[in-house]
């Protein structure tokens, strides 16, 4: 199955991304916070430590780590 786009559009928030993952029978792994002016906005998706892009084909039940904004200010 192709991974949904959690980075852009309305799926950009952490709460919405978690709901989209569940509805696609995927599991949320770690949440990795990165400096960003926006809190809980999805910056990147990773699987097995590697960045994955929307549309990448993965198996149901795969664990997806989410890199999210910490709300602490501009990215360095």
KEKOL-282040 format. One line per field, with one value per residue (C-alpha): x, y, z; residue number from 1. Coordinates in Angstrom, 3 decimals. Layout:
<nodes>
px [X|...]
py [Y|...]
pz [Z|...]
k [NUM|...]
</nodes>
This chain:
<nodes>
px [0.000|1.274|1.924|-0.413|0.925|1.164|3.465|1.282|-2.343|-4.690|-2.842|0.021|-0.855|0.292|-3.231|-4.526|-1.457|-2.019|-5.653|-4.623|-2.021|-4.604|-7.160|-4.542|-3.601|-0.169|1.459|2.997|6.497|8.665|7.905|11.104|10.930|12.791|13.146|10.334|8.106|5.076|4.286|3.198|3.375|4.659|8.017|9.100|8.156|10.680|10.651|13.551|15.552|15.191|13.147|10.156|8.107|4.348|3.354|6.196|4.805|4.873|3.204|0.143|1.184|4.446|5.762|6.193|8.273|7.171|9.466|7.391|7.920|8.634|7.144|10.382|11.163|12.767|14.631|18.397]
py [0.000|3.547|5.643|8.634|12.182|13.204|16.163|18.514|19.594|19.079|15.977|18.118|17.995|15.220|14.322|14.083|12.123|9.547|9.135|8.718|6.096|4.121|4.273|2.899|0.071|1.571|2.100|5.277|4.729|7.356|11.052|12.977|16.689|19.124|22.877|24.614|27.638|25.331|22.851|19.317|19.924|16.894|17.696|14.246|10.564|7.796|4.032|1.966|5.180|6.241|9.136|7.975|10.043|9.993|7.267|4.915|1.382|-0.227|-3.176|-2.849|-2.796|-0.955|1.358|4.999|7.442|11.066|14.099|16.960|20.631|21.602|25.103|26.584|28.990|29.087|26.045|26.588]
pz [0.000|-0.659|2.443|2.704|2.663|6.312|5.672|3.634|3.384|6.327|7.503|8.768|12.475|14.794|15.946|12.379|11.224|13.978|12.884|9.227|10.191|12.202|9.397|6.985|9.382|10.087|13.460|14.831|16.096|17.753|17.762|17.040|17.810|15.563|15.943|14.100|14.674|14.456|17.223|16.283|12.529|10.620|9.040|7.904|7.966|8.614|8.529|9.873|10.314|6.666|5.314|3.311|0.903|0.354|-2.073|-1.038|-1.017|2.434|4.144|6.367|9.997|9.256|11.973|10.917|12.969|12.759|12.865|14.245|15.025|18.626|18.400|19.696|16.883|13.438|12.213|12.539]
k [1|2|3|4|5|6|7|8|9|10|11|12|13|14|15|16|17|18|19|20|21|22|23|24|25|26|27|28|29|30|31|32|33|34|35|36|37|38|39|40|41|42|43|44|45|46|47|48|49|50|51|52|53|54|55|56|57|58|59|60|61|62|63|64|65|66|67|68|69|70|71|72|73|74|75|76]
</nodes>
